[in-house]
């Protein structure tokens, strides 16, 4: 079996390995998964026996990585779509049509597709609704309905929950749209993007007035630059909205003659027309570097030229073998046969060639690689058209007049004129977080490496946990070739060591050769000044990007743990209690470096206990919640013994009784019980949290955890303030450990699936480096 990192093996087993309904593995090895995919996509070929091994060889050693939908679903006969995501139909400005669209969205998400919607067609809040004598509630109110639908679909056990909402820059409700996520918990299932027109961008630069209009009526006029600054301030504060340069997208669309685009899929790499579907796959550039870390290191362009046509053929076949949630989606996909072939492992490939991400040399090398990929993809689609026919809506003259097509080499344009082309659009850079983890943890898409090395905690079959190292593919390969003590060369730069400009220039370099778009997140540090941040989107526009997304760590989008830098010690092991030890001996045992007593038997409750009662106000509850914590004196030290939660609100009764009984049982066992606080504070309510005392609290349970934390500090049981436990003393599942001498560990968010502090923001999407969770699939 192919040798891959332990985390890759686990990702395969959890997310992509085909298993029977009883949970028995059908795919015994990763090679079986490749065979299953190859067989499934070869079935539409006249000579499937010829093509199946060809497809297998492309998949072998993770050279070509189909998107996760294909890897998980192809050849399984499950009722799922192999397309990653969709843009839904145009929303009509009437109640019946709006809820018809809601139904279609639910059916699409139920089959595993993420969705994008343009809400610009809905009249603004306060507009008169003719015939019913009422005022319109506006597009945001209906976005709330979609948000609730998505949460409901997710709670039923379906995997996908990603949505994109767009609104035009001239819609009268655009300011409310920009500010929507300032309200804690609102629209958490959506990514938000403003559709910025060329006219708006010109008005921003000239600081001109800007009309907000709907249905030909001007509702009010604002300063374009003030509206732009509002977008940038919101993005700085809570990472949304993004910006989509919609006129550029439509102008450079190969299909501008037969479609108009006003929305994208959830992560932005596929601008699509109504009912458009996105089919994704990536060439693993890291797998194509020959002689890595040597002076002769280079990408094997000959192998790239062999691999791309096979990938194009495989993806074209997926159009014919996939199921679709709606007939309109099937018709759209089959009429245009658009695919999104891109790359992953770009940063690792640059490192292996000794080139620093974001440098001038990196831009030149990346453009050379991407030009080769585009040429091979278009050439392959022309050959497929000769063999199988052009896509049904192909119009030779109109297609060749397209702005992007005019930039192709003359021989390709001649080939299109003579034979047509099989796929209307061919290239895209998609989020590849999970499949990149699968492929031996290569860097993701065109993103820089987020962190070269960190630790994760693995739950063992016997219930114990162990730490294991997770390292980037290029880092691990460097150590294998150069040795464990070799100094890292300058090419080893991670996301923490890059400036925003490094990200933008790389995105712009790749966009030149991508006919669709790119999923990319420009990660910036929390302490970046607004003055250094506010021009990022403008630079992206000026350099030719089709959109831009940034992420600055902040409280609104989720709690972020700040971990130690080089030299942070590992957690100290808790001293074990020897079997047969007596009560007096047990009471005397201490954890090394602390004054925490570990007991085998719970403490007996004295007749009277000292305690305190705390009043908690939760916005969703009409009544206050009272939390009483009683303490016991043990060996001269005050420690928590029991907790009670009371409220007139009976909605919480069952779980609050169960919670308090469990916490009290833990308290009575002794030991370092501060982990209870950490567990409670890690709970995120999918409906959203609340602002309390000037900071975002992700759930009512987290708020209860804060109260217990405050009590433990006040009685002197632990030291510290809000964060309670130093990084080195946290439970292993909540630590990220820096590697001494190789940079500080990054600031990572809490994963909503596994609870580990391993969530990163890349490619417009939240992705977990521990369990492979991805908001976008």
N, C-alpha and C positions, 0 to 999 in steps of 0.2 A: 504494500500500500504506500502511496505517496506520503513522504514524511513532511508533516506540517506542525506548526506550533500547537501547544495544548489548547490555547484559546480558539484556534481555528477548528480543531477537531470538535470542540464543544459547540461552536456556532453551527457547524455542519449538522451535528446530531440534533440540536434544538430546533433549527429553523429550516433546514433544507433536505435532510435525510427522509426519504419516503418510508413511511411506516404503515402497517395495516391498521384498521380501526381499533384493534386490540392493543396497539402500541408495539407490535413486533416489527423489527427493522426488515424492510424489503431490500433497501440498499445496504449491502453488507460493508462496502467500502466507498470511498469517494469516487473511485473508478466506476462503480456501479451507477452512481449518480450521473456521471458524464455519459455513460452508455444509455441510460434512460432518456436523457435529453436528446442525444444524437439520434436515437431511434424515433423519438416522437416527432422531431422536426424533419426527418428524412422521409416520412411516410407520404408526403405529397409529391415527392420526386418520382419521375417515371422509372428511374433506376435507383431505387432506394438502397439496394445492396452496395452500390458504388459509393453513394454519398454518406451513408452512415459512418463508415470508418474515417472518412475525411473530416466530418464534423467532430468525431471523437478526438482526433489528433489536434484539432483547434482548441478544444476544451482542456486537453491534457496539460498537466502542469500549470493550470490556471492562466494559460496564454490569452484566451478569450473568455470573458466573464459575462454571460448573459445576466440580465437583471434578476433580482431575487424572485420575482413572480415566475419567471421561466424555470429557474433552478428548482423551486419548490413545487411547481405545478405541472410541468411538462411530463407527459407520459403517466400521470397518476389517475386519469379519468375522473378527477374531482371536478365539482361544479364551481370552478374558479376561472377568472380571466388571467391570461398571461401578459396582459397589458398593465403597466404600472398605474397609470392614472389617466384622467379624462378632464376635458373642459365640457361642462354641461350646456344644455340649450340656452338660448336667449330667454331671459326672464321677462315675461310680459307684464305690463303695468296694470294688472287687474288681479283680484284676489284668487279667482279660480285658477288662472294660469300660474300664479306664484306657487300655489300648493300642489299643482301638477308637477312643477319642477322639483319641489321638495320630495315628492314621492319618487321621482326618477333618481334623485340624489341618494335616497335611502337604499334603493335597489342596487345602485352602482357600488356603494360602500359595502353593502352586504356581501358582494362577491369579491371584495378585496381591492377595490379601486379607490385611489384618492381622487378628489375632484377640485376643480376650479370654477369660479363663477364671477361674472361681472355684474355688479349690482347697480351700475350706472343707469340702467333702464327704468328703475323704480323712482317715482316722483319724490321730491324732497319732503321732509317733515313740515307739516303745516300747510302744504298745498291742498287746494280744494279738490274734493272727490265729487265729481259731477254726478248727480242723480241720487246720492244717498245723504246729502246734507251734512257731510263730515269732513274733517281734515285728515290728510294722509299722515301715517305714523313714520314714514321715511324708510330708506333702505336698511338702516342699522337695526331697526326693530325686527325686520325679517331675517337679518343675519343672526340675531339672537335665537330665532326659531331654528335656523339651520344648525347653530351651535348646540342647541339642546338635542336635536335629532342625532347629531354625530356622537354626543355623549351616550345617548341611548343605545345606538348601534354598538359602540365600544363596550358598554356594560353587558351586552348580550354575548360577549365573547369574541366578537369579530376583531381581526387584527388591525385593520387600518383605521385611522382617525384623522387623516390629514386633509385639510381643505385650504384653498386659497380664495380670498375675496379681493377683488379689485374695484376701484372707484375712480372715475375720471377727475382730473385736476380742476375741471370747471364745473363739477356738480355742486349744487348749493349746499349739500351736506358734507362736503369734503373735509371741512375743519373738524366736525364731530367724528368723522371717520379717522382722521389723523390722531385724535385724542382718545379714541375708544378704549384703548388698553390701559389708559391711566386709571380706569375703574377696575379695581382688583377683581379677578375672576371672570371678567367679561371677554367673550369671544376667544377663549383659550384654545378652541379647536381650530381656529383660523390662523393662517399667515395672512398679513395684510400688505397690499401694495397699491400705491397711487399710480395711475396711468398718466404719465407726464408727456405732453405733446411737445413738438418742436417749437410751436408758438409760445407755449408756456415757458420753455427754457430760455427762449429769446427775451421774453418779458422779464424773467428773473434777472438776467444779466443786465438788462437796461433799466431795471427798477421801475417798470411801467405798471399802470392799473391793469387789473385782471377781472373780467366779468365771470360771475358764477351763474350759469344758465341751465334751464331745463325746458324742453319743448319750445325753444325759441324765445322764451321769456327770461329777461335778466332779473335775477332775484336780488343781487347786490354786487357791489364792486369792491375788491380788496387790492392791496399792493401785492404784486406777484412775488416780490422778494420776501415780504412778510410771511406769505403763505409757505414759501420754500423754507424759510428759517423755522417755521413752525414744524414742518416735516423733519428737519434736521434735529431740532430740539427733542422731539418725541423719539426719534431714532436713538439719539444719545442717551435719553433717559431710560428707555425700556425696549430698545432694539427693533422697534417697528414704528411706522411702516417702512417697507422697502419701496423702491421706485422702479417702475418699468417704463422704458422709453418707447412708447407704443407706436409712434409714427415711424421710427427707425425699424421697428419690428415689421410693420406692414410694408414699408417701402422695400425692404430687403428680403421679403418673403418670396420664394420661388413660385408660390401659388397666388400672388397678389391679383392675378387676373380672374380668379374664381372664388376667393374667400377674403373675409375681413376678420382680423383677430382683435379681441378686446380682453382676453384673459389668458392665464397660463395654468399649468398644472401646479400642485402645491409648492414645489420647490423652485419653480421658475425656469427650468431648463427647456421646457417645451411650451412656447406660445402656440395656442391651438384655436381653431375656429369652433363654433358650436358643435358639440358631440365629437370633437376631435379626440383621438386616443394616442397615448404615448407609449411607444415600444422601445426599450432601452437595452443597451449592451456596451461593454467597454473592452478595449484592448489593454492588456496589462503591460505597460511600457517597461516596468521593472523586470519582467521576465525576458525581455528582449535585449538587455544590455550584455554585451560580450566583454570579457576581460575587465570586470568591475574593479575599480580602485587602482587600476594601472594607468600608465601614461597613454596606453592604446585603447582605453575604455571607449566604447561607442555603441550606439543603438544599432541593432542589426536591421537596416532598412530593407534588405532583401527579404528577410523573414516577415517584416511588417507588410511588405507588398504581397506576400503569399497568404498571410493570415487575414487581412482585411476583406478580400473577396469572399472567403469562406464565411466570415462573420456576416457580411451583407446577405449572402444567400440564406444562411440560417435564419436571420431575422425576417427576411422576406417570407420565408416559409411559415414563420410564427403567425403572420397575418392570416394565413389560411387555416391553421390548426387551432387557433385560440377561440375560446368562447367569449361572448360579449354580454354584459348585463342588459343592454338595450339594442333593439334592431337598428336604431339610428346610428349607434356607435359602430356597429359592424359595417353598415353601409358607408359611413365616412372613412373608416380605415381601409376598406377594400377599394374604394374609388380613387384614393390617393396613395396608398401603400407607403406612407411616410414612416421612416424609422429614425432612431436616434443613436447612432454608433458614436462612441466617444473613447476616452482614454481614462485610465486610472494608473496610480503608481508614478505619476509624473515627477513628484518631488523626490521619490526614492531613485528614479532613473537619473535625475540630475545629480544627486549626491554620488551615485555610483560612477558617474562620469567626472566627478570632481568639480562640479559647477554649483555655485551658490544660488539658491532660489531668489528671484527678483533682480539679479544682476543683469548687466547688458549681455553677457555671454549666455545666460540662461534664456533671455528673450530670443536671441538669435537661434539657439539650439532648439528651443521649443517651436519656433516658427518653422524651422526646417522639418521637424518631425510631423507637425500638424499639416503642413503642406503635402507631405508624402502620404499621410493618411487620407486627406481629402481627395487627392488625385486617384488613389487606389479605390476608394469607395465609389466615386462617380464612374470610374472606368468599369468597375464590377457591375454597377447598376445598368450601364449601357449594354454590357454583354448579356445581362439577364433579360433586358428588353428584346434583344435579338432572338433569344431562345424562347422566352415566355410571353413577350408582349409588353408594351408600355403600360403605365398605370392608366386606368380608364378615362380620367379627365385630362390627359396630356393634350395640350395644344401647342404644337411645335413653335409657331411664331411668337405666341404670347410667352411661352416658357423661356425661349432663348432671349427675349427682351428683358428678362428679369435682371435687376441690378447685380445680384450675386452671381448669376450664371455668366454675365458678361465678363466677370473676373477670372473665369476658368481658362485653362490653357486652350489654345486654338483647336488641338486635336480632339479634346473632349467635347467642345462645342460642335465640331463637325460630326462627331459620333452621335451626339444627341439629335442633330438635324437629320441624320441618315436613319438612325434606328429607334429614336426615342429613348426614354429612360424608364426603368422599372419602378423607381421610388421617387416620389416628388421631392422629398427632403431626406437627407441621409445622415447628418451629423448633429450631435448634441453632447454636452458634458453633464452627466447626471450625478446625483448623489450616489456614492458607492461605498458608504461607510461599512455596511454589514458584509457585502461581498468582498470588500478589501480586507476585512478581518478574516474572512474565510480563506482568502488567498495568501495565507501566511503573514497576515498583518502588514500589508503594503500600505503606503500612503494613499489617501483617499482622493480620487478624482484628480483635479489640478491643485488641490489644497496642499500647503506645506505640511510637513510632519507636525502633528500636534505635540507629541512628546515621544522621545526616543525610547524611554524606558520607565516603567513604573511597576508597582506591585498590585495584584488583585487577590481577592480571597475566594477560595473555592470551597463549596460545601461538599464534604465527602459523604459516601454512602452510609457511613456509620454515624453521621450527624456531627462529626468534628469538622473543623475548618483548618485550612492550611493556606499560607501565602505562596503565591507563585509569581515569578517575574514575567511581565509582558514586555516585549521589546519590538521595536520597528524592524521590518525585514532588512532594510539596508544596514541598520546598525548591527544587527545580528550577523549579517554576512561580512561586514567589515571586521568584526571581532574574530570570526572564523578564519579570515584570510590573513589579517595583520597581527592577530594576537590580542590577548586581554589587556595588555598594558600600553598598547600603541596609542599615542595621542590622537584625538579626533581632528581631522583636517577642517579647514574653514567652511567647506561645503555643508557640514553638519549644522545647519541652522534650523530651529524649530519655530513654530508660530509665535512663541513668546519673544523671539529675538528679531522679529520683522516689523518694519514700519508699515502703516497703511498703504503708502505708495508702492511698496514691494508687491502687495496683493493686486492692486489695481493694474499695474503694468503687465503682470502675468495674465490676468483675466483678459485684458485688451489684446495681448499678443495671440492668445488662443482664439478669441472671438473672430479674428480675421478669417479663420478657416472653418468656422462652424456656421452652417446655414440656419440652424435653429438658435438655441441660446445655451446659457451656461448656468449651472447651479454652483454658487460660490458664496462663501461668507468671509467678509473681511473682519477678522477678529482683532479687536483693539483692547488695550489694557483698561482697567476700571479708572485709573487715575489720569487718562489722557485728557488734556484740557479741551474744552469745547472749541476753542479757536483753532486747535490743530485737527479737530475732527470734522468741522462743519463743511469743508470743501471736498470731502471724499466723493460724494455723489456727483458733484460738478466735474471733477476730474474724470470719473468714469464715463460721463456723457461726452466730454471733450475727446477722450481717447477712443470712442467708438463702441463702447459696451452697450448692450441692449437692456441692461438692468443692473441694479446694485443692491446688495444686502450687507448690513454690518451687524456686528454683535459686540456690545460692551457689557461686561458683567454688571448686573443690577439686581435690586431686590424684587422688582415687579415680576420678572420672568422666571424667578425661582431662586431658592437659596443656593448660595455658592459657598463651599468650604474653602477656607484659606489654610494651606498646609505649609509645613516647614520646608526650608531650603536645605542646602547641603549640610550634612552632619546631623540631621534629625535622627535620633536613636530609634531603633525598633522598639515596639512595645515590650515591656518587661513581662515575662511569664508569671502567672499567678502560682504561688507555691501550692503544691498538691498536698492534700490531707491524706496521711497514711491510713490504710484500713485498720480498724480496731482502736483508733485513738479515742481516748475518753473525752467527756465534755469539757473538763477543765483544760486539758491539753489543746482541744480545738479552739476554745475561747482565747487561748494565749497565742495562737499562731497569727502571724502578720504577713502581709504581702511585702515583698522587698521594696524598700524605698517609700513605704506609706504606713498608715496606721489603720488599715482596713482589716476587720476580722472576718474570717471565713468559717462558716458553720455548716455542719452536716444536718443538724436538726433545727427546726424553726424555734425561735424564741417563744417563751410563754408570755402571755399578755398579763401585765400587772393590772391591779384593780383600777388604778387611776393613771392617766397619761397626760403629759403636757402637749399642747398642740396649738395650731393657729388655723383660722379660717380666712380664705381669700375670696373676694368677690370678682367674678369674671363676667364681662359683658361681651357677648358674641353678636355681631350684627344680624344674623339670621334668626336669632332667638328673641321672642318677645319678653322673656323673663331672664333675670340674672342667674348665673350659675355659681354655686357656692362650693368651694373646694376646701375640705378640712384635712389637714395632715397632722397626725399625732406622732410623737417621738418617744423613744425609750432611752434611758441612760444605761449604757453598757460600758463597764470598765472606765467610768468617768467621762465617757464620750457620748454626746447626744447624736442619735442616729434615727432616721425615719422608720416608723413601725407599721403604720396603716394609713389609708387614705379613703375619704368618703366624698362623693359628689352628689349634690342635691340641687334641685330646681323645680319650679312649678311647671316647667315645660316637660310634659310626659313623653315627648317624641324621643328623648334621649334615654329614657329610663332603663330599658333592657341592656343596651350596650354599656351604659355608665355603671350599672351594677356589676356586670361582668368584668369591665375594665378595672374597677376599684378592687374587686376580689383578687384578680390576678396580680395587680401591682402590690397589694398588701401581702400576698403570699410571697412575692419576690423579696419585699422589704424584710419579712420575718426570717428569711433564710440567711440573712447577713451578707457579708462581702461588699464588694464595690458595686452598689446598686445604681450608680449614676448613669449606667448604660440605658436605664429605663427612660431617662430624659431624652437621650439621643434617639432612641427608637420612636418616641412620640413626636419629636420635632422633625423627624424624617417623613412623616405622613403628609401627603399632598392630596387635598380634596379635588377630584376632577372638575367639580363645579366652580372651583376657585376659592381662594382664601379671603382675607380681609386685612385692612390697614388698622393696626393697633399701636398706639403710642409712637406714631411716626415711622413705623416699619411694617413690612408685609409679613403676615403670618399665614402659612399655606393651608391651615386647616384648624378646626376646633381642637382636635387632638394635639396638634402642635402648640396651640395656646395653653392647653392643660400642661403640656410638657414644660413650657416656659414658667408656669406657676410653681411646679415642683422644683425646677432648677433654682428659682429665686429662694424657695424655702431652704433647699440644701445649702445654699451659700449663706443664708442668714443664720442658720444654726451652726455653721462652721464645719459641716460634714465634708464639704469640698471647698476649694478656693476657686475664684474666677468670677466672671460676670456672665454675660448672656451665652457665650459659646461653651462655657462650663468645663469641658474636658480638653486638656492640651492634646495636640495631634498625636504625640507619641503614646498617649495613654488611651486613645479611643479604641473601641472594638475594631478589630482588623478590617471588617467589612466596610468601615467608614473612613479608612485611611488611604491616602495616596502618598507613597514614600519617594522622596527625591533620591537620586543616586549621587553620593558625594563626588564632587569634582566635575559633574557633568550637567550642571544647571539645576535650577530650582524646579520642583514639580509644579505643574500648571494648576490653576484654580479650576476645579471641576464641580459641576452641579450634581444634584441628587437625581438618580435615575428613577422614574416613576414605576418601573417594572421590578427591578431587583433591589432598589433602595440603596445601592452603592454610590458613593461620590465619584462617579466616573462618566458624567454626562458632558459632552462637548458640543459646541455649536459649529457645524461645518456644512458647506454646500446648501445653506439655507434651511438646515434641518437639525434638530436635536438628536444626537446619536450617543449610545452608551458603549464605551470601550470595554465594559465588563461582561455584559450579557448579550450584546448585539442589538438591543432595542433601538429602533429608529422610528421617530414620529412619522417619517415619510416612507416607511416600508422596510 
